[in-house]
């Protein structure tokens, strides 16, 4: 399962959980966005980054099954994973400070609602703050 969140001007305009693998969801969404994209107005950028998420140990069996493929690591009394997060930016303007994202779609694996909200907060913050290498790490 994957989260697909549409963001416009740093606001989530639509968020859904779909029953698709993340890679397939990224490809399908990118194809649809390309059809509507105006290459004279903006770049079209697909980025993959990793967002570090931490859970209190021990993990429940259900949560462990969901995060197992993301190489969970025990760090003191917590378990950390690096979740792949894809950003498809299809409306943006470049400025001296970096890129001003107008419209984007963010896609990542669905773990639970708390994780979804944490990732979306981090992504929106990275869109609004000065751009530095490793914003999502």
Beta strands, then each sheet from edge to edge (+ up, - down):
strand 1: 2-8
strand 2: 11-18
strand 3: 45-56
strand 4: 73-75
strand 5: 78-95
strand 6: 98-109
sheet 1: 2+ 1- 6+ 5- 3+
sheet 2: 2+ 1- 6+ 5- 4+
end
